[in-house]
Amino acid sequence: MIEIAVTRDIAACRALRRTVFIEEQGVSEADEVDDLDDQAIHLLATDQGRPVGSARLLITGEVGKVGRVCVLPAARGTGLSAALMRAAVAELRTVPGVRRVKLGAQTQALAFYARLGFTATGPVYLDAGIAHRDMVLDL
């Protein structure tokens, strides 16, 4: 059974991100690793105790930014990505003053986030060499 919860196990989240972003998608370590993990809220999805997905939430004023969303290949197509995003939005709803959720979506995932209620804004841009577009959801 898959569980999603806030975690302090940043090492597990970083290991998942390394697998998905650095090893699978070819993102450089310099682009993936930053100094924001210590100030973030981390969500970890586990399947029978084994980490399978994560997301990072950063708060800036009235905006909660969801980033570093990743799911291992074996767990894709199971609904976990949508469940992880719903958990992220639910967590941000509990933060006083947060009125909007923002994320940078890889362009191939725009329809996925749109199904979750997000709206694309602004132009396409490159982040770590991958085409992205900002998306928002008003709470």
N, CA, C and O atoms as a MOPAC input file, in Angstrom:
PM7 MOZYME 1SCF
protein

 N      0.83100 1    -1.18500 1     0.00000 1
 C      0.00000 1     0.00000 1     0.00000 1
 C      0.87900 1     1.25300 1     0.00000 1
 O      1.86500 1     1.33700 1     0.73200 1
 N      0.50700 1     2.20900 1    -0.82200 1
 C      1.30200 1     3.43600 1    -0.93400 1
 C      0.83900 1     4.45300 1     0.09500 1
 O     -0.35700 1     4.68800 1     0.26900 1
 N      1.80700 1     5.04700 1     0.76800 1
 C      1.54900 1     6.10700 1     1.73900 1
 C      2.32400 1     7.34700 1     1.31900 1
 O      3.44700 1     7.25200 1     0.82300 1
 N      1.71200 1     8.52000 1     1.52300 1
 C      2.36400 1     9.79700 1     1.23400 1
 C      2.30200 1    10.62100 1     2.50300 1
 O      1.22700 1    10.80600 1     3.07400 1
 N      3.44500 1    11.11800 1     2.95100 1
 C      3.49400 1    11.89200 1     4.19100 1
 C      4.63300 1    12.89200 1     4.14600 1
 O      5.59800 1    12.73100 1     3.39900 1
 N      4.50000 1    13.93000 1     4.96400 1
 C      5.60500 1    14.86200 1     5.16900 1
 C      6.73900 1    14.07600 1     5.81300 1
 O      6.50900 1    13.24000 1     6.68800 1
 N      7.95900 1    14.34900 1     5.37800 1
 C      9.11400 1    13.61100 1     5.88900 1
 C     10.26400 1    14.54700 1     6.20200 1
 O     10.37000 1    15.64000 1     5.64800 1
 N     11.12100 1    14.09500 1     7.10100 1
 C     12.40100 1    14.77300 1     7.34900 1
 C     13.53900 1    13.97300 1     6.70600 1
 O     14.70800 1    14.33600 1     6.83600 1
 N     13.19600 1    12.89700 1     6.02000 1
 C     14.20000 1    12.03700 1     5.38300 1
 C     14.59200 1    12.62800 1     4.03000 1
 O     14.23100 1    12.11200 1     2.97200 1
 N     15.33600 1    13.71900 1     4.10100 1
 C     15.75000 1    14.41000 1     2.87900 1
 C     16.65200 1    13.51700 1     2.03400 1
 O     16.64100 1    13.60900 1     0.80600 1
 N     17.43300 1    12.65400 1     2.68100 1
 C     18.32500 1    11.75400 1     1.93700 1
 C     17.52300 1    10.83600 1     1.00900 1
 O     17.93900 1    10.58900 1    -0.12300 1
 N     16.39600 1    10.33900 1     1.47000 1
 C     15.56100 1     9.47600 1     0.62300 1
 C     15.00900 1    10.27000 1    -0.55700 1
 O     14.97300 1     9.77200 1    -1.68300 1
 N     14.57900 1    11.50100 1    -0.30000 1
 C     14.06000 1    12.34900 1    -1.37800 1
 C     15.15700 1    12.65300 1    -2.39500 1
 O     14.92500 1    12.59500 1    -3.60300 1
 N     16.34100 1    12.97400 1    -1.90400 1
 C     17.46000 1    13.26500 1    -2.81200 1
 C     17.84400 1    12.04000 1    -3.64000 1
 O     18.19800 1    12.16900 1    -4.81200 1
 N     17.77600 1    10.85700 1    -3.03700 1
 C     18.10100 1     9.63200 1    -3.78300 1
 C     17.09400 1     9.41200 1    -4.90800 1
 O     17.47900 1     9.02600 1    -6.01200 1
 N     15.82300 1     9.64900 1    -4.64600 1
 C     14.80200 1     9.52800 1    -5.69100 1
 C     15.04800 1    10.54800 1    -6.79800 1
 O     14.98700 1    10.21600 1    -7.98200 1
 N     15.32500 1    11.77900 1    -6.40900 1
 C     15.57500 1    12.83300 1    -7.39400 1
 C     16.81300 1    12.51800 1    -8.22300 1
 O     16.83400 1    12.78900 1    -9.42300 1
 N     17.84100 1    11.95200 1    -7.60700 1
 C     19.04000 1    11.56600 1    -8.34400 1
 C     18.67500 1    10.53600 1    -9.40900 1
 O     19.09100 1    10.65400 1   -10.56200 1
 N     17.90000 1     9.53000 1    -9.02200 1
 C     17.51200 1     8.48000 1    -9.96000 1
 C     16.72000 1     9.04100 1   -11.13500 1
 O     17.01700 1     8.74500 1   -12.29200 1
 N     15.70900 1     9.85600 1   -10.82900 1
 C     14.81900 1    10.34800 1   -11.88700 1
 C     15.44200 1    11.48700 1   -12.68300 1
 O     15.48200 1    11.43400 1   -13.91200 1
 N     15.92500 1    12.50900 1   -12.00100 1
 C     16.38300 1    13.69200 1   -12.72600 1
 C     17.79400 1    13.54400 1   -13.28900 1
 O     18.01800 1    13.83500 1   -14.46400 1
 N     18.73500 1    13.10300 1   -12.48300 1
 C     20.12200 1    13.04700 1   -12.93200 1
 C     20.36900 1    11.82800 1   -13.81700 1
 O     20.87300 1    11.95800 1   -14.93300 1
 N     20.01500 1    10.64800 1   -13.31900 1
 C     20.31600 1     9.43000 1   -14.07400 1
 C     19.37500 1     9.21100 1   -15.25700 1
 O     19.82900 1     8.86300 1   -16.34700 1
 N     18.07000 1     9.41100 1   -15.05900 1
 C     17.11100 1     9.13700 1   -16.13700 1
 C     16.98600 1    10.28700 1   -17.12900 1
 O     17.01000 1    10.07000 1   -18.34000 1
 N     16.85300 1    11.51800 1   -16.61600 1
 C     16.58100 1    12.65300 1   -17.49500 1
 C     17.83300 1    13.42300 1   -17.89800 1
 O     17.75600 1    14.30900 1   -18.74900 1
 N     18.97100 1    13.11000 1   -17.31300 1
 C     20.21300 1    13.75000 1   -17.71800 1
 C     20.41800 1    15.15400 1   -17.18100 1
 O     21.22300 1    15.91300 1   -17.72100 1
 N     19.69600 1    15.51000 1   -16.11900 1
 C     19.89200 1    16.81400 1   -15.49600 1
 C     21.24700 1    16.79200 1   -14.77800 1
 O     21.60800 1    15.79600 1   -14.15200 1
 N     21.97600 1    17.88000 1   -14.87300 1
 C     23.27900 1    17.92200 1   -14.20900 1
 C     23.08900 1    17.98600 1   -12.69600 1
 O     22.07600 1    18.48200 1   -12.20300 1
 N     24.07100 1    17.47900 1   -11.98000 1
 C     24.00900 1    17.54000 1   -10.52400 1
 C     23.97000 1    18.99100 1   -10.05300 1
 O     23.31300 1    19.29900 1    -9.05900 1
 N     24.65800 1    19.87400 1   -10.74900 1
 C     24.67200 1    21.29100 1   -10.38600 1
 C     23.27600 1    21.90500 1   -10.49000 1
 O     22.92000 1    22.78200 1    -9.70300 1
 N     22.48400 1    21.44200 1   -11.46600 1
 C     21.12100 1    21.95100 1   -11.61400 1
 C     20.16000 1    21.31300 1   -10.61200 1
 O     19.20200 1    21.95900 1   -10.18500 1
 N     20.39400 1    20.08000 1   -10.23600 1
 C     19.49100 1    19.36800 1    -9.32600 1
 C     19.72700 1    19.72200 1    -7.86400 1
 O     18.76700 1    19.93000 1    -7.12300 1
 N     20.96300 1    19.79500 1    -7.44200 1
 C     21.28400 1    20.01100 1    -6.03700 1
 C     21.38600 1    21.51500 1    -5.76900 1
 O     22.14200 1    22.22300 1    -6.43400 1
 N     20.61900 1    21.98900 1    -4.79200 1
 C     20.69400 1    23.39100 1    -4.41200 1
 C     20.66700 1    23.50100 1    -2.88700 1
 O     20.74200 1    22.49400 1    -2.18200 1
 N     20.56300 1    24.70400 1    -2.39900 1
 C     20.59900 1    24.89800 1    -0.95100 1
 C     19.21100 1    25.14300 1    -0.35000 1
 O     19.10300 1    25.69100 1     0.74700 1
 N     18.15100 1    24.74300 1    -1.06000 1
 C     16.79800 1    25.02100 1    -0.59900 1
 C     16.14500 1    23.86600 1     0.16700 1
 O     15.08300 1    24.05300 1     0.76100 1
 N     16.75300 1    22.68800 1     0.16700 1
 C     16.13100 1    21.54100 1     0.82600 1
 C     15.88800 1    21.77300 1     2.31800 1
 O     14.87700 1    21.32400 1     2.85800 1
 N     16.79900 1    22.46500 1     2.97800 1
 C     16.66700 1    22.66200 1     4.42200 1
 C     15.49000 1    23.55200 1     4.80300 1
 O     14.99000 1    23.47200 1     5.92500 1
 N     15.04300 1    24.40400 1     3.87200 1
 C     13.91400 1    25.29200 1     4.18500 1
 C     12.60300 1    24.80300 1     3.58200 1
 O     11.58900 1    25.49600 1     3.67400 1
 N     12.60300 1    23.63800 1     2.97500 1
 C     11.42900 1    23.11200 1     2.28500 1
 C     10.65800 1    22.11700 1     3.14500 1
 O     11.17000 1    21.56300 1     4.11800 1
 N      9.40600 1    21.91600 1     2.74400 1
 C      8.58900 1    20.81400 1     3.24600 1
 C      8.74400 1    19.70300 1     2.21700 1
 O      8.57800 1    19.94000 1     1.02000 1
 N      9.05800 1    18.50500 1     2.66400 1
 C      9.25400 1    17.38700 1     1.74800 1
 C      8.15200 1    16.35300 1     1.93900 1
 O      7.79900 1    16.00200 1     3.06500 1
 N      7.61700 1    15.87400 1     0.82600 1
 C      6.66100 1    14.77600 1     0.84400 1
 C      7.36500 1    13.54400 1     0.29700 1
 O      8.09800 1    13.61800 1    -0.68900 1
 N      7.13300 1    12.41800 1     0.94600 1
 C      7.73000 1    11.16100 1     0.50300 1
 C      6.62000 1    10.13000 1     0.33100 1
 O      5.81600 1     9.90300 1     1.23500 1
 N      6.59300 1     9.51900 1    -0.83300 1
 C      5.65700 1     8.42500 1    -1.10200 1
 C      6.41200 1     7.11300 1    -0.94300 1
 O      7.49000 1     6.92700 1    -1.50800 1
 N      5.83300 1     6.21900 1    -0.17400 1
 C      6.45800 1     4.91700 1     0.03000 1
 C      5.47200 1     3.81100 1    -0.32300 1
 O      4.26200 1     3.95500 1    -0.14900 1
 N      6.00800 1     2.72100 1    -0.81500 1
 C      5.23500 1     1.52300 1    -1.12200 1
 C      5.80900 1     0.41000 1    -0.25300 1
 O      6.91900 1    -0.07000 1    -0.48500 1
 N      5.03800 1     0.01300 1     0.74500 1
 C      5.49000 1    -0.98300 1     1.72100 1
 C      6.83800 1    -0.57500 1     2.32600 1
 O      7.73900 1    -1.39500 1     2.49700 1
 N      6.94200 1     0.71900 1     2.64300 1
 C      8.13600 1     1.24400 1     3.27800 1
 C      9.26400 1     1.62800 1     2.35000 1
 O     10.25500 1     2.20700 1     2.79300 1
 N      9.13700 1     1.31700 1     1.06500 1
 C     10.19300 1     1.63400 1     0.09500 1
 C      9.87800 1     2.95000 1    -0.60800 1
 O      8.79600 1     3.08300 1    -1.17900 1
 N     10.79500 1     3.93800 1    -0.58700 1
 C     10.54700 1     5.21500 1    -1.25500 1
 C     10.33000 1     5.03100 1    -2.76000 1
 O     11.11300 1     4.36400 1    -3.43700 1
 N      9.24100 1     5.64400 1    -3.27400 1
 C      8.93700 1     5.54500 1    -4.70200 1
 C      8.65000 1     6.89600 1    -5.35100 1
 O      8.57100 1     6.98800 1    -6.57600 1
 N      8.49400 1     7.94900 1    -4.54100 1
 C      8.22200 1     9.25800 1    -5.10900 1
 C      8.38300 1    10.34300 1    -4.07100 1
 O      8.32200 1    10.08500 1    -2.86900 1
 N      8.59000 1    11.56800 1    -4.54500 1
 C      8.73300 1    12.68600 1    -3.61300 1
 C      8.36700 1    13.99500 1    -4.29100 1
 O      8.25900 1    14.08200 1    -5.51400 1
 N      8.17800 1    15.01600 1    -3.45000 1
 C      7.93400 1    16.38100 1    -3.92200 1
 C      8.47900 1    17.32300 1    -2.86900 1
 O      8.56500 1    16.98000 1    -1.69000 1
 N      8.84600 1    18.51800 1    -3.31400 1
 C      9.39000 1    19.53100 1    -2.41400 1
 C      8.51600 1    20.77400 1    -2.48500 1
 O      8.16800 1    21.23500 1    -3.57200 1
 N      8.16500 1    21.31600 1    -1.32200 1
 C      7.30700 1    22.48800 1    -1.24200 1
 C      8.08700 1    23.65000 1    -0.62500 1
 O      8.67100 1    23.51600 1     0.45000 1
 N      8.08900 1    24.77000 1    -1.30600 1
 C      8.75000 1    25.98200 1    -0.82100 1
 C      7.69900 1    27.07700 1    -0.68200 1
 O      6.83800 1    27.23000 1    -1.54900 1
 N      7.77000 1    27.82700 1     0.39200 1
 C      6.79900 1    28.88200 1     0.65200 1
 C      7.48700 1    30.23200 1     0.51700 1
 O      8.52100 1    30.48100 1     1.13800 1
 N      6.89800 1    31.10500 1    -0.30900 1
 C      7.36400 1    32.48300 1    -0.43900 1
 C      6.12900 1    33.37400 1    -0.38100 1
 O      5.39900 1    33.49900 1    -1.36500 1
 N      5.90100 1    33.98400 1     0.76200 1
 C      4.72500 1    34.84400 1     0.92000 1
 C      3.44300 1    34.05600 1     0.75200 1
 O      3.20700 1    33.07500 1     1.45800 1
 N      2.61100 1    34.49100 1    -0.19300 1
 C      1.31800 1    33.85000 1    -0.43300 1
 C      1.39700 1    32.68800 1    -1.41000 1
 O      0.37600 1    32.08700 1    -1.74400 1
 N      2.60100 1    32.36500 1    -1.87000 1
 C      2.77200 1    31.33800 1    -2.90400 1
 C      3.50000 1    30.12300 1    -2.35000 1
 O      4.55700 1    30.23800 1    -1.72800 1
 N      2.91700 1    28.96700 1    -2.58800 1
 C      3.58000 1    27.70500 1    -2.29300 1
 C      4.03500 1    27.11100 1    -3.61200 1
 O      3.22100 1    26.88800 1    -4.50800 1
 N      5.31900 1    26.85300 1    -3.73900 1
 C      5.84400 1    26.29300 1    -4.98200 1
 C      6.10000 1    24.80300 1    -4.80600 1
 O      6.80100 1    24.37900 1    -3.88700 1
 N      5.51800 1    24.02300 1    -5.70300 1
 C      5.74800 1    22.58200 1    -5.72100 1
 C      6.83700 1    22.31200 1    -6.74400 1
 O      6.73700 1    22.73500 1    -7.89600 1
 N      7.87200 1    21.61100 1    -6.32300 1
 C      8.96100 1    21.31500 1    -7.22900 1
 C      9.58200 1    19.97000 1    -6.93100 1
 O      9.22600 1    19.29700 1    -5.96400 1
 N     10.51700 1    19.59600 1    -7.78300 1
 C     11.26000 1    18.35100 1    -7.61200 1
 C     10.31200 1    17.15300 1    -7.44800 1
 O     10.57800 1    16.23100 1    -6.67600 1
 N      9.20100 1    17.19400 1    -8.19300 1
 C      8.22900 1    16.09200 1    -8.14400 1
 C      8.78500 1    14.93800 1    -8.97600 1
 O      9.07800 1    15.10100 1   -10.16000 1
 N      8.92600 1    13.77800 1    -8.34700 1
 C      9.46100 1    12.63900 1    -9.09100 1
 C      8.84200 1    11.33500 1    -8.58800 1
 O      8.51100 1    11.18400 1    -7.41200 1
 N      8.70100 1    10.41200 1    -9.52000 1
 C      8.17300 1     9.07400 1    -9.23200 1
 C      9.05600 1     8.08200 1    -9.98000 1
 O      9.35500 1     8.26800 1   -11.16000 1
 N      9.47000 1     7.02800 1    -9.28200 1
 C     10.28600 1     6.00100 1    -9.93700 1
 C      9.52600 1     5.36000 1   -11.08700 1
 O      8.30200 1     5.24400 1   -11.02700 1
 N     10.23200 1     4.93900 1   -12.13700 1
 C      9.57200 1     4.34700 1   -13.30600 1
 C      8.60600 1     3.21200 1   -12.95700 1
 O      7.53400 1     3.11800 1   -13.55500 1
 N      8.95800 1     2.36800 1   -12.02200 1
 C      8.10300 1     1.22000 1   -11.68400 1
 C      6.77300 1     1.63900 1   -11.07000 1
 O      5.81500 1     0.86600 1   -11.08600 1
 N      6.70100 1     2.85900 1   -10.52800 1
 C      5.47500 1     3.32700 1    -9.88500 1
 C      4.65200 1     4.25300 1   -10.78100 1
 O      3.59300 1     4.73100 1   -10.37300 1
 N      5.12700 1     4.50600 1   -11.98500 1
 C      4.38900 1     5.37800 1   -12.90400 1
 C      3.19800 1     4.64000 1   -13.48600 1
 O      3.20700 1     3.41700 1   -13.62800 1
 N      2.17400 1     5.41000 1   -13.81900 1
 C      0.96800 1     4.81900 1   -14.39300 1
 C      0.04200 1     4.21400 1   -13.34500 1
 O     -0.93900 1     3.55100 1   -13.68400 1
 N      0.35500 1     4.44400 1   -12.07300 1
 C     -0.43600 1     3.87000 1   -10.98000 1
 C     -1.35500 1     4.89900 1   -10.32200 1
 O     -2.15000 1     4.55500 1    -9.44800 1
 N     -1.24600 1     6.15600 1   -10.73900 1
 C     -1.99000 1     7.22400 1   -10.09100 1
 C     -1.19700 1     7.89800 1    -8.98500 1
 O     -1.68200 1     8.83600 1    -8.35200 1
 N      0.02900 1     7.42200 1    -8.75000 1
 C      0.84000 1     7.98100 1    -7.67500 1
 C      1.18600 1     9.44300 1    -7.92000 1
 O      1.15300 1    10.24200 1    -6.98400 1
 N      1.51100 1     9.80800 1    -9.13500 1
 C      1.87300 1    11.20300 1    -9.41400 1
 C      0.72600 1    12.13900 1    -9.06200 1
 O      0.94500 1    13.18000 1    -8.44300 1
 N     -0.48900 1    11.78000 1    -9.44900 1
 C     -1.65400 1    12.60900 1    -9.12400 1
 C     -1.87500 1    12.64000 1    -7.61900 1
 O     -2.17700 1    13.69600 1    -7.06200 1
 N     -1.73100 1    11.50800 1    -6.95700 1
 C     -1.89800 1    11.45200 1    -5.50300 1
 C     -0.84800 1    12.31300 1    -4.80500 1
 O     -1.15600 1    12.98700 1    -3.82200 1
 N      0.38300 1    12.29700 1    -5.30300 1
 C      1.45200 1    13.11000 1    -4.73500 1
 C      1.13700 1    14.59500 1    -4.89900 1
 O      1.36200 1    15.38300 1    -3.98000 1
 N      0.62200 1    14.97600 1    -6.05400 1
 C      0.26400 1    16.37600 1    -6.27900 1
 C     -0.92000 1    16.79500 1    -5.41500 1
 O     -0.93000 1    17.90300 1    -4.87800 1
 N     -1.91600 1    15.92400 1    -5.27400 1
 C     -3.05400 1    16.24900 1    -4.41100 1
 C     -2.58000 1    16.41400 1    -2.96400 1
 O     -3.05600 1    17.29700 1    -2.25100 1
 N     -1.64600 1    15.56800 1    -2.53500 1
 C     -1.09500 1    15.67300 1    -1.18400 1
 C     -0.31700 1    16.98500 1    -1.02100 1
 O     -0.38300 1    17.61800 1     0.03300 1
 N      0.41200 1    17.38800 1    -2.05300 1
 C      1.17000 1    18.64000 1    -2.00000 1
 C      0.22700 1    19.83100 1    -1.86300 1
 O      0.45700 1    20.71500 1    -1.03700 1
 N     -0.82200 1    19.85700 1    -2.66100 1
 C     -1.79700 1    20.95100 1    -2.58500 1
 C     -2.47900 1    20.94600 1    -1.21800 1
 O     -2.66000 1    22.00100 1    -0.61100 1
 N     -2.85400 1    19.77600 1    -0.73600 1
 C     -3.49100 1    19.67400 1     0.58100 1
 C     -2.56500 1    20.19100 1     1.67700 1
 O     -3.01000 1    20.88900 1     2.58800 1
 N     -1.29700 1    19.85500 1     1.59500 1
 C     -0.33100 1    20.33200 1     2.59400 1
 C     -0.20600 1    21.85300 1     2.53500 1
 O     -0.15900 1    22.51200 1     3.57400 1
 N     -0.15100 1    22.41300 1     1.32500 1
 C     -0.03200 1    23.86400 1     1.18800 1
 C     -1.27600 1    24.57900 1     1.70000 1
 O     -1.18100 1    25.70400 1     2.19000 1
 N     -2.42600 1    23.94900 1     1.59600 1
 C     -3.65900 1    24.54200 1     2.13600 1
 C     -3.58300 1    24.71900 1     3.65100 1
 O     -4.28900 1    25.56000 1     4.20900 1
 N     -2.74200 1    23.94400 1     4.31900 1
 C     -2.62800 1    24.04200 1     5.78200 1
 C     -1.67400 1    25.14700 1     6.22300 1
 O     -1.58900 1    25.45600 1     7.41200 1
 N     -0.96000 1    25.74000 1     5.27900 1
 C      0.01700 1    26.78100 1     5.61900 1
 C     -0.70000 1    28.13600 1     5.63100 1
 O     -1.20600 1    28.57800 1     4.59900 1
 N     -0.74500 1    28.78900 1     6.78300 1
 C     -1.43300 1    30.08200 1     6.86900 1
 C     -0.88400 1    31.08500 1     5.85400 1
 O      0.32900 1    31.24200 1     5.70900 1
 N     -1.80000 1    31.76100 1     5.15600 1
 C     -1.41800 1    32.80500 1     4.21900 1
 C     -1.15200 1    32.35000 1     2.80300 1
 O     -1.10300 1    33.18400 1     1.89900 1
 N     -0.97600 1    31.05100 1     2.57000 1
 C     -0.72400 1    30.58200 1     1.20500 1
 C     -2.04700 1    30.59000 1     0.43100 1
 O     -3.02600 1    29.95900 1     0.82900 1
 N     -2.04400 1    31.32000 1    -0.67700 1
 C     -3.26900 1    31.48000 1    -1.47400 1
 C     -3.14700 1    30.92300 1    -2.89700 1
 O     -4.13500 1    30.79000 1    -3.61900 1
 N     -1.91400 1    30.60500 1    -3.27100 1
 C     -1.69500 1    30.14400 1    -4.64900 1
 C     -0.60200 1    29.09800 1    -4.65200 1
 O      0.36200 1    29.17800 1    -3.89000 1
 N     -0.76900 1    28.10500 1    -5.53100 1
 C      0.25100 1    27.08600 1    -5.73700 1
 C      0.83700 1    27.31100 1    -7.12400 1
 O      0.11300 1    27.54200 1    -8.09300 1
 N      2.16000 1    27.23900 1    -7.20000 1
 C      2.86100 1    27.44300 1    -8.46800 1
 C      3.79100 1    26.26600 1    -8.70200 1
 O      4.28600 1    25.66000 1    -7.75200 1
 N      4.02600 1    25.94400 1    -9.95300 1
 C      5.01600 1    24.93100 1   -10.29800 1
 C      5.54400 1    25.20700 1   -11.68600 1
 O      4.91000 1    25.90200 1   -12.48100 1
 N      6.71600 1    24.65600 1   -11.97300 1
 C      7.30300 1    24.70100 1   -13.30100 1
 C      7.14200 1    23.31400 1   -13.90400 1
 O      7.83200 1    22.37400 1   -13.50700 1
 N      6.24000 1    23.18700 1   -14.85400 1
 C      5.93300 1    21.87800 1   -15.43600 1
 C      6.76700 1    21.61300 1   -16.67600 1
 O      6.90200 1    22.47500 1   -17.54500 1
 N      7.32700 1    20.40400 1   -16.75000 1
 C      7.92600 1    20.00600 1   -18.01800 1
 C      6.78900 1    19.99300 1   -19.04800 1
 O      5.68000 1    19.55200 1   -18.74400 1
 N      7.06400 1    20.47100 1   -20.25300 1
 C      5.97000 1    20.67200 1   -21.21600 1
 C      5.21000 1    19.38400 1   -21.53900 1
 O      4.02000 1    19.44000 1   -21.84600 1
 N      5.86400 1    18.23800 1   -21.47600 1
 C      5.14000 1    17.00400 1   -21.74900 1
 C      4.15100 1    16.65900 1   -20.63600 1
 O      3.31400 1    15.77300 1   -20.80700 1
 N      4.24100 1    17.35700 1   -19.48800 1
 C      3.34600 1    17.09000 1   -18.35800 1
 C      2.26900 1    18.16900 1   -18.19000 1
 O      1.52300 1    18.13700 1   -17.21100 1
 N      2.17400 1    19.10900 1   -19.11400 1
 C      1.19100 1    20.19200 1   -18.98600 1
 C     -0.23000 1    19.66400 1   -18.85100 1
 O     -0.97700 1    20.13700 1   -17.99400 1
 N     -0.62000 1    18.70400 1   -19.67100 1
 C     -1.98700 1    18.16300 1   -19.62100 1
 C     -2.25700 1    17.46800 1   -18.28900 1
 O     -3.36200 1    17.55900 1   -17.75500 1
 N     -1.25800 1    16.77900 1   -17.75300 1
 C     -1.39700 1    16.12600 1   -16.45600 1
 C     -1.74400 1    17.14800 1   -15.37400 1
 O     -2.69500 1    16.95300 1   -14.61700 1
 N     -0.97800 1    18.23800 1   -15.30000 1
 C     -1.21900 1    19.24900 1   -14.28000 1
 C     -2.53100 1    19.98800 1   -14.53700 1
 O     -3.22100 1    20.37100 1   -13.59100 1
 N     -2.88000 1    20.19000 1   -15.80200 1
 C     -4.15800 1    20.83400 1   -16.12400 1
 C     -5.32900 1    20.00000 1   -15.59600 1
 O     -6.31400 1    20.55600 1   -15.11200 1
 N     -5.22800 1    18.67700 1   -15.68400 1
 C     -6.28900 1    17.80600 1   -15.15000 1
 C     -6.42500 1    17.94800 1   -13.63000 1
 O     -7.47400 1    17.64400 1   -13.06300 1
 N     -5.36000 1    18.41000 1   -12.98200 1
 C     -5.39100 1    18.61300 1   -11.53200 1
 C     -5.81300 1    20.04100 1   -11.16000 1
 O     -5.79800 1    20.41500 1    -9.98800 1
 N     -6.19100 1    20.83300 1   -12.17400 1
 C     -6.70400 1    22.17900 1   -11.91800 1
 C     -5.72500 1    23.31200 1   -12.12700 1
 O     -6.07700 1    24.47400 1   -11.92700 1
 N     -4.50000 1    22.99900 1   -12.52500 1
 C     -3.49900 1    24.03900 1   -12.75200 1
 C     -3.70500 1    24.69400 1   -14.11600 1
 O     -4.16700 1    24.05000 1   -15.05800 1
 N     -3.35800 1    25.98700 1   -14.21200 1
 C     -3.46500 1    26.75100 1   -15.44600 1
 C     -2.07500 1    27.20700 1   -15.87000 1
 O     -1.31500 1    27.73000 1   -15.05500 1
 N     -1.74400 1    27.01000 1   -17.13900 1
 C     -0.44100 1    27.43500 1   -17.66500 1
 C     -0.40100 1    28.95300 1   -17.78700 1
 O     -1.37800 1    29.58700 1   -18.18700 1
 N      0.75600 1    29.52500 1   -17.43300 1
 C      0.95500 1    30.96800 1   -17.55300 1
 C      2.33500 1    31.22800 1   -18.13600 1
 O      3.27000 1    30.45900 1   -17.90900 1
 N      2.45600 1    32.29800 1   -18.87500 1
 C      3.76000 1    32.71000 1   -19.38700 1
 C      4.28700 1    31.79800 1   -20.48100 1
 O      3.64000 1    30.82600 1   -20.87000 1
 N      5.47000 1    32.13100 1   -20.96800 1
 C      6.07000 1    31.39700 1   -22.08400 1
 C      6.77100 1    30.11200 1   -21.63700 1
 O      6.99900 1    29.87400 1   -20.45100 1
 N      7.09800 1    29.30800 1   -22.62400 1
 C      7.92400 1    28.11900 1   -22.39500 1
 C      9.35900 1    28.60700 1   -22.15400 1
 O      9.81800 1    29.54000 1   -22.81300 1
 N     10.05800 1    27.97600 1   -21.21300 1
 C     11.44600 1    28.32300 1   -20.91400 1
 C     12.22800 1    27.04600 1   -20.64000 1
 O     11.64500 1    25.99400 1   -20.37600 1
 N     13.53600 1    27.14500 1   -20.70300 1
 C     14.38400 1    25.99700 1   -20.41600 1
 C     14.82800 1    26.02700 1   -18.96000 1
 O     15.27900 1    27.05700 1   -18.45700 1
 N     14.69600 1    24.89100 1   -18.29400 1
 C     15.20500 1    24.70200 1   -16.94000 1
 C     15.99900 1    23.40600 1   -16.98200 1
 O     15.45200 1    22.34500 1   -17.28400 1
 N     17.27200 1    23.49300 1   -16.68300 1
 C     18.17400 1    22.33600 1   -16.76700 1
 C     18.12500 1    21.70200 1   -18.16100 1
 O     18.25200 1    20.48600 1   -18.30800 1
 N     17.93800 1    22.54700 1   -19.17600 1
 C     17.92100 1    22.07800 1   -20.55100 1
 C     16.62100 1    21.41200 1   -20.98000 1
 O     16.54300 1    20.87000 1   -22.08200 1
 N     15.59600 1    21.44400 1   -20.12500 1
 C     14.30700 1    20.81000 1   -20.41500 1
 C     13.24400 1    21.89900 1   -20.51600 1
 O     13.18600 1    22.78900 1   -19.66900 1
 N     12.39900 1    21.83200 1   -21.55300 1
 C     11.35200 1    22.82200 1   -21.75100 1
 C     10.31300 1    22.73100 1   -20.62500 1
 O      9.80500 1    21.65400 1   -20.31400 1
 N     10.01200 1    23.88600 1   -20.02500 1
 C      9.05500 1    24.00400 1   -18.93500 1
 C      8.08800 1    25.14800 1   -19.20500 1
 O      8.33900 1    26.00900 1   -20.04900 1
 N      6.99800 1    25.14200 1   -18.48400 1
 C      6.08400 1    26.28200 1   -18.47400 1
 C      5.52200 1    26.39400 1   -17.05700 1
 O      5.19900 1    25.38400 1   -16.43300 1
 N      5.40700 1    27.61600 1   -16.55400 1
 C      4.84600 1    27.81800 1   -15.23300 1
 C      3.35100 1    27.53100 1   -15.24800 1
 O      2.66100 1    27.78200 1   -16.23500 1
 N      2.87200 1    27.00200 1   -14.13400 1
 C      1.44300 1    26.72500 1   -13.95900 1
 C      1.05000 1    27.16300 1   -12.55600 1
 O      1.85900 1    27.10900 1   -11.63000 1
 N     -0.19900 1    27.59700 1   -12.40400 1
 C     -0.68200 1    28.06500 1   -11.11100 1
 C     -2.04200 1    27.46300 1   -10.78700 1
 O     -2.80000 1    27.06600 1   -11.67200 1
 N     -2.32500 1    27.41000 1    -9.49000 1
 C     -3.60400 1    26.96100 1    -8.97900 1
 C     -3.94600 1    27.87200 1    -7.81800 1
 O     -3.20700 1    27.92800 1    -6.83500 1
 N     -5.06800 1    28.59300 1    -7.91800 1
 C     -5.49300 1    29.44200 1    -6.81100 1
 C     -6.20200 1    28.58500 1    -5.77100 1
 O     -7.04200 1    27.74600 1    -6.09600 1
 N     -5.84100 1    28.81700 1    -4.51300 1
 C     -6.47000 1    28.08300 1    -3.42600 1
 C     -7.69500 1    28.83400 1    -2.94300 1
 O     -8.37400 1    28.37900 1    -2.02200 1

